[in-house]
Amino acid sequence: MDIKKEILDKVNVWLSPLFDNQTQEAVKEMMTSSPKELEDSFYKNLEFGTGGMRGIMGPGTNRINKYTLGKATQGLSNYLKKVFTGEEIKVAIAYDCRNNSNTLAKVVADVFSANGIKVFLFTDLRPTPELSFAVRYLSCHAGIVLTASHNPPEYNGYKVYWQDGGQLVPPQDGEIINIIEALEYNQINFNANENLIEYIDNDVDKAFLGASLGAATFNTPQEAKDALKVVFTPLHGTSVKLIPDLLEDAGYSNVHIVNEQAVPDGNFPTVKSPNPEEPEALAMAIELANQTNADIVVGTDPDSDRLGVAVRNSEGIMTLLNGNQTMMLMTHFLLEEWKKQGKLTGNQFIGSTIVSTPMLMELATDYGVQCKVGLTGFKWIAKMIVDFPELQFIGGGEESFGYMVGDFVRDKDAVTSTLLLCEIAAQAKANASSLYQELLKLYTKYGFYKEYLISLTKKGMDGAQEIKQMMIDLRESPLKEINGERVVMVEDYQASTSKNLFTDEEEALTLPKSNVLIYYLEDGTKICARPSGTEPKIKFYFSVNDTLDKVENAREVETILDHKIRNIIEEMNLI
């Protein structure tokens, strides 16, 4: 195949003596045997998306390697020194179980230290939420975690946190990206100053576990804790470092760990994908739950910021909950506890995102708190805490299996959320109920909301163009009717407009621009289209709802809602 000149120009730079021999040989090998892979490795630079910079490991500008991470770190170093002139700048660095994460973390530490920046580097893998906590606990100006979340084994990534413990948001992200893009590879300083690198571990662990314990325990009787049977799997990830200890500290001793998945391993040998959103990932845990007659299954992704949950339904069968359902259970429980303690004064808020369930709004209204809704990605929920200092943050989540309890961590936190779910489950069981029954009770009060997600993977340069064209088509030829229901309103977050299709009236959207389209139908159905910021995917989110008069009719109503979702998907030609 013919390779474009601009790609060959980039390739030639990587064949220069500036790059190590191993890198040069790998590039030469691609030139002769894998020209398509060469093209994909160099056709663009890795970009910061909703979850930072994430990509396949290997040589090239569109890959995760010591040079792309070195360049990002050099740019961030330059920015930090510009913003915090005259201060002793400090950063914290953590990494997960992925292949090469430990060596890449040391590269990042080397570059920071070479630029005169103090580094706190974890001695071993740690959950992402602990890094967010450590940034504020150690009074750092920034933090980095090397992770690719739940992506396949060939991926790694680089998430940047600011001094509030939250991920980068505008305008810092754009300013830093501009500095990084302006750098040449020969400007990276890899010459570490080891005197500026301090290794951290147990002290931060102890502080983080103490904060988690304080945020997620609510006077559950010990006999209720003893009665709860829990199955936990870290899916070969980092949470095994903390969650078993946290549950033990909280008094939960009836915990069964999936031994085959308890050892950290970046190849994730027992699962097709280490993503707790996918049912297959929790198959072994559910099997163990059936063997032990467990009440709840919790599985966390490799960096322990997302969690998947399974509970027993009304027939006693283990059933997977989606992220919206676990978010509703946790938020309702927190609101109820705050209410019992007399802490709800109207100056509190919960956080969510534009693609998450609208049911959260009903909950907020009932408890007299505000519900702030941001763009997809937990960095926007963390930003709410900074933007509204006069309000107390109770908790917040998003549909993609992430939740944050309180504000001591400023990112989704599967560690603390696991404990919170155990508290809810233990109290429910002690009251002759269950997590599933508690969810059905919420549906009878606020309406039965059912959400569903479809992710279409489109890899490489051609895939990126296909995703782009799908969004263009949805914008230029908007759907007017779906499944027999007229489209009432279309929100285009790229154009920052909300258009009423009945009146043709337009209103401005106040959230930052983002490549997202949301359709609202007459019957309350919500359909969202959004290209992923960290994976080669386009995602379609569906939310339908109906009334539920009593718990006993839940199966019937759910069947109706499932049928509606299936009809919508078929009509939109997504399957």
Secondary structure, DSSP 8 states (H G I E B T S, - for coil): ----HHHHHHHHHHTSTTS-HHHHHHHHHHHHH-HHHHHHHHSS---EETTEEEEEBSSSTTSBSHHHHHHHHHHHHHHHHHHTTTS--EEEEEE-SSTTHHHHHHHHHHHHHHTT-EEEEESS---HHHHHHHHHHTT-SEEEEE--TTS-TTEEEEEEEETTSSB--TTHHHHHHHHHHH--GGG------GGGEEEE-HHHHHHHHHHHHHHH-----HHHHHH--EEEE-TTSGGGGTHHHHHHHHT---EEE-GGG-S--TT-TT-S---TTSGGGGHHHHHHHHHHT-SEEEEE-TTSSBEEEEEE-TTS-EEEE-HHHHHHHHHHHHHHHHHHTT--SS-EEEEEETTS-THHHHHHHHHT-EEEEESSSHHHHHHHHHH-TTSEEEEEEETTTEEEESSSSSS--HHHHHHHHHHHHHHHHHTT--HHHHHHHHHHHH-EEEEEEEEEE--HHHHHHHHHHHHHHHHHS--SEETTEEEEEEEETTTTEEEETTT--EEE--S---S-EEEEETTS-EEEEEE-SSSSEEEEEEEEEE--SSGGGHHHHHHHHHHHHHHHHHHTT--
